[in-house]
């Protein structure tokens, strides 16, 4: 019978040997996976796209980031601050406000870009109300909810930190999954109030989503 110390040594050596074999076989598969999982970013024409701006300042940093990202591209910008849109109501007492007519107006756009500043680690109150009111489209206006299927959505966000907080994208991504929309991704821009136009342009990449 082998001493316990010698047996432990043999088992450790055998584990290393098996681990080496697994590494040899696994490495090519990882490389192949990286090659076959390339993601093509879809592009949309300006007339197929719309920016939905939700901010406390219509001419604030988020609007500046949007304008810089859409340089030389004429995409309609819908400012939620100019619409009378109430909070979600279980009794739908605000169904005659501006929300449903706005959705009808946007129904022919294939690509929605939600633009929001980051307030307290999440989207703005204006944007949250808009997202909450999407519930109307799966209750009292299911015809408009079905219209969302297959549309694409992305996010432009601005803030003072170097990057967006962890989990910031989750509400947008999960909402898209629930409504049958395609979530394209987000574009975050770190902003400063005294930034020059040249500094802003250096931080904002032209959006690859719009051709």
ChimeraX attribute file (.defattr): number of C-alpha atoms within 10 A of each C-alpha:
attribute: neighborCount
match mode: 1-to-1
recipient: residues
	/A:1	4
	/A:2	7
	/A:3	7
	/A:4	9
	/A:5	8
	/A:6	10
	/A:7	12
	/A:8	12
	/A:9	11
	/A:10	12
	/A:11	11
	/A:12	12
	/A:13	12
	/A:14	12
	/A:15	12
	/A:16	12
	/A:17	12
	/A:18	12
	/A:19	12
	/A:20	12
	/A:21	11
	/A:22	11
	/A:23	11
	/A:24	11
	/A:25	11
	/A:26	11
	/A:27	11
	/A:28	10
	/A:29	11
	/A:30	11
	/A:31	10
	/A:32	10
	/A:33	11
	/A:34	9
	/A:35	9
	/A:36	9
	/A:37	8
	/A:38	8
	/A:39	6
	/A:40	6
	/A:41	10
	/A:42	11
	/A:43	15
	/A:44	15
	/A:45	15
	/A:46	17
	/A:47	15
	/A:48	16
	/A:49	24
	/A:50	20
	/A:51	21
	/A:52	21
	/A:53	25
	/A:54	26
	/A:55	24
	/A:56	16
	/A:57	13
	/A:58	15
	/A:59	10
	/A:60	13
	/A:61	23
	/A:62	27
	/A:63	23
	/A:64	17
	/A:65	25
	/A:66	24
	/A:67	17
	/A:68	21
	/A:69	21
	/A:70	19
	/A:71	13
	/A:72	9
	/A:73	16
	/A:74	13
	/A:75	17
	/A:76	13
	/A:77	17
	/A:78	17
	/A:79	18
	/A:80	21
	/A:81	15
	/A:82	10
	/A:83	12
	/A:84	11
	/A:85	20
	/A:86	18
	/A:87	14
	/A:88	18
	/A:89	13
	/A:90	10
	/A:91	7
	/A:92	13
	/A:93	10
	/A:94	16
	/A:95	18
	/A:96	12
	/A:97	13
	/A:98	15
	/A:99	20
	/A:100	19
	/A:101	12
	/A:102	14
	/A:103	16
	/A:104	11
	/A:105	10
	/A:106	18
	/A:107	14
	/A:108	14
	/A:109	17
	/A:110	19
	/A:111	27
	/A:112	19
	/A:113	21
	/A:114	23
	/A:115	29
	/A:116	28
	/A:117	29
	/A:118	21
	/A:119	13
	/A:120	8
	/A:121	13
	/A:122	19
	/A:123	24
	/A:124	20
	/A:125	16
	/A:126	19
	/A:127	22
	/A:128	15
	/A:129	17
	/A:130	20
	/A:131	17
	/A:132	14
	/A:133	20
	/A:134	19
	/A:135	17
	/A:136	19
	/A:137	18
	/A:138	14
	/A:139	12
	/A:140	12
	/A:141	14
	/A:142	13
	/A:143	11
	/A:144	17
	/A:145	19
	/A:146	13
	/A:147	17
	/A:148	22
	/A:149	16
	/A:150	15
	/A:151	18
	/A:152	21
	/A:153	22
	/A:154	22
	/A:155	21
	/A:156	23
	/A:157	28
	/A:158	28
	/A:159	20
	/A:160	15
	/A:161	13
	/A:162	11
	/A:163	12
	/A:164	20
	/A:165	13
	/A:166	9
	/A:167	9
	/A:168	15
	/A:169	18
	/A:170	10
	/A:171	14
	/A:172	18
	/A:173	19
	/A:174	13
	/A:175	16
	/A:176	21
	/A:177	13
	/A:178	9
	/A:179	19
	/A:180	17
	/A:181	20
	/A:182	18
	/A:183	21
	/A:184	18
	/A:185	16
	/A:186	19
	/A:187	18
	/A:188	23
	/A:189	25
	/A:190	18
	/A:191	22
	/A:192	14
	/A:193	8
	/A:194	8
	/A:195	11
	/A:196	10
	/A:197	10
	/A:198	9
	/A:199	12
	/A:200	19
	/A:201	17
	/A:202	10
	/A:203	15
	/A:204	19
	/A:205	16
	/A:206	16
	/A:207	16
	/A:208	12
	/A:209	17
	/A:210	18
	/A:211	10
